[in-house]
């Protein structure tokens, strides 16, 4: 590990601890050095584990061609989900836990077996999925003003924040996730629309990519873990407290309720 990797981790950790966004870290680790960025992410993950938190899953980011084009990369990225990041639909989510939140509707996979295969196929994912649920990912950035490039977002746990899961599980049997339509509403007004096809043509494809990447890096997906598979439409900035509801064809709905108090703090 280079001193610059540790310095980048320290910069992001200070933002986490103080609640004050920091400068980008690409000046320390290089704008396109993805392996260095994941090394920073691993330090932050280990720090949180040392504080008593445990991993419950992963999130996939940069599943959109347009977003990858903006950051000049050809593949998605991933981050880690911890037990204190998840909320159930309708639970209060305190804005005080977030710095610069944005929301996007997704499909979450829950696995019923380990996937430790660097050649994982879509068929393997279909077999390994216990159920899927509607989800809203609350993305966030410790980097001031979302001034990010690929190295910044990867280092910053793929710009993870929190997430909300629906409470109705659905089997993948008979579901074509590419055809799932999505509408995300804020206080009843549509603010984002999309479909499963917007997520690497099909969210199952995105999860297969993640499984291969994690197996290759020696940290595979495990039974029981949650995987946020990627956005189905444009993400939306959250400015004030309020209710966001995502409606997914065939998968019901999920609701994130942002509040200004700490009632939902973990």
N, C-alpha and C positions, 0 to 999 in steps of 0.2 A: 504494500500500500504506500502510495506517495504522500508526502506532506500536504499536497494540494487537495487530495481526496478527503483527508481528515479536515482540512480547513473548510471545504465545501459542506461537509456534514455538520461542522460546528456552526456555520452560518445559518443553515436551515434549522438546526436544533434550537438556536437562539430565537428564531422567529416563532417556532412552535411554543417555546417556553414563555416568551414575552407577549405573544399575540400581536407582534408588530412585523409586517412584511419586510423582507430583506431584498437586497440586490440579487440579480441572477448569479448563478454559480458557474456559468460557462466560461467566465474569465479565469477561473481556477483550473477547470478540468478539460477545457476545450469544447467548442460548440458541437462537435460531431462525435465525441468519444463516448459511445453508448456504454461500453464495458466499464469505463471509469464512473459513469453516472450510476450504473447498477451497483457498483462498489460503494458509492455514497449511500444509495438506498439501503443496502445491507447493513451499513453502520447504524442508520436511523432505526431500522427494524430491530436490530440487536439491542439498541438502547431502550426501545419500548418494551421488548420482552424482559429485559433486566428489571424494568419497573413493575413487572408482574402481569403484563398483558399477554394474551395468547392469540395466535393466528387462527382465524376461522374461514379464510378463503382468499380469493384473489379478484382483482378487477382488470379488465382489458381496456386499454385506451387507444386512441388513434386508429379506430376501425373504419373511419371515413376516408375515402380517397382524397377528398378536398382538404381535410385537415392535415393528412400526411404530406400533401403537396405544399401546404403552407409552411410546414416545418422541415421540408426537404428530406423526408425519410420514405422508405419503401415498405416498412412493416409496422405493425402495432407495437405497443409497449404494455407493460403490466405493473401493477402495484399490489400491495398486501393489505388485506382486510383484517382488522382486529375486533375482538368481542365488544369493545365499547363504541364501535362505529355504527352498529346496526340498530335500526328502529323498526317497529311494526307499523303498518298502515294506520294512520290516525293518531299516532303518538305525537306528543309535543317535541319538537326539535328546537333547542335553544340556539338562536343566532349568535349568542356569545361564544359558542364553540367554534365558530367559523370566522375567517378573515375576509374572503372575497368570493362568496359562494355563487355557484351556478347549478342549475338542475338539468337533468336529461333523463328521458324514459328509456328503460332497458328491459331485457329479459334475464332473470337470474336463474342459474342452473344449480341444483343441489345434487351432489354425487353420492352414489351408494357403494363405490369401490375406489381403490387407489388406481392412478393412471401413471405408471412409471415406464413409459415407452417413448423414446425419441422419434418414433415413426408412427405415432398415434394417428388413426384415421377418423373420418367422420363417423363411420360405423362404430368404432370403439367408443366415441362420445355418446352416441345414441344408446349403446348398451350400458354405459357407466352412469347415466343420468337417472336419478331416482325420480325427480320431478322438476318442473320449472314454475316460476311465479313471476308476476308483474313486479317491476322494481323501478324506483327512482334513485338514481345516483346523484348525490350532492357533491359535486366536484369543488375543489378549492385549491388555492395556490398560496404558498408561503412567499412567493416571489412578487414583489410590489408591482401592481398594475397589470398582472398577468403578462409581464414582459418575458416570455419564455421561448426557448428553442428546444430541440429534442433533449439535449443534455440536462437542461433545467427541469423539465417535467419528469423525466425518468428519475433523476436524483431525488426529486420531491415526491417520491412514492406515486409516480404517475398522476400527480395532481389530485390525489385522493382527499376526500373530506369525510363524509358520512354516507349512509344509504338507508332507504326505506324499502321493506319487502311487503308484498301483498300476503294475505293469510290464506289464500285458496290455492292449493297445489294442483298442478295439471300434469298428467302423463304426456310424454312426447308421442305416444301411439296415435297415429292419425293426424298429428299436427304438422303443418308445413310452416315453420317459423318465418320463412322468407315472405310469406303472404300475410303475416300479421300486421294489420294497420294500427297506427298509434296516433292518438291526439293527447297532447299535454295542455291542461288548462290552468290558468291562474285566476282564482276567484270566479270560475265559470266561463272565462273568456279564453279561447284557444290561443296559445302562444308558440306552439311547436307541433308540427305534424311530420309523420314519417312512416316507415315500415321496417319489417325485419330484413328486407333486401338491402337496406342502407348500411347494415352491419356486415361488411365483408361478403355480401351476397346472401349470407344466411348466418345467424348467430352460432349455429353448430360449427360452422367453418372456423369462426373466431375462437371457440373453445378448443377445437382441435389444435389450432396454432399454439394456443397457450400451453396445452398439455405437452406438446413437443418441445417447446422452448424451455419449460420448467424441468422436464426430464433431462434435457441436454445439459442444463445447469446444475443437475444433481439435487434439485429441490422439488420433487414431483407433487402433483395434486393428490390429495388424500380423501378417502371416504368421509362423507359428512360435510365437506367444505362447500362454501357458497362461491359461485363464480358469476360476477357481473360481466355480461358478455359484450357490452359496448352499446353506444347510443343508437337509437332508432331514428333520431331526428336531431335538429340543431339544439344546442344547449342554450339555456335562458338565464340571464343574470337575476339574482335574487336581491332586491333592494330593501324590502321591508318585510315585517312579519305578514303572514298570510298563508293561504292554502293552495297547494299545487296538486292537481289530480291527473294521473295518467290513465287513459283508457286504452286497453290493448284488445284487439279483436280475438275472441276465443280464450283470453286469459284474464278477463275481468278488469278490475281497476286497483290502483294503489294511490294512497293519499299521503302527502307530506305536509305537516302543519308546523310552520315556523312561528316561534314565539320570541318575545323579547325578555323572558325570564329564564331562570335556570332550572325550572321544574323538571326538564328532561335531561339534565346533566348526568354524565356517567363518571 
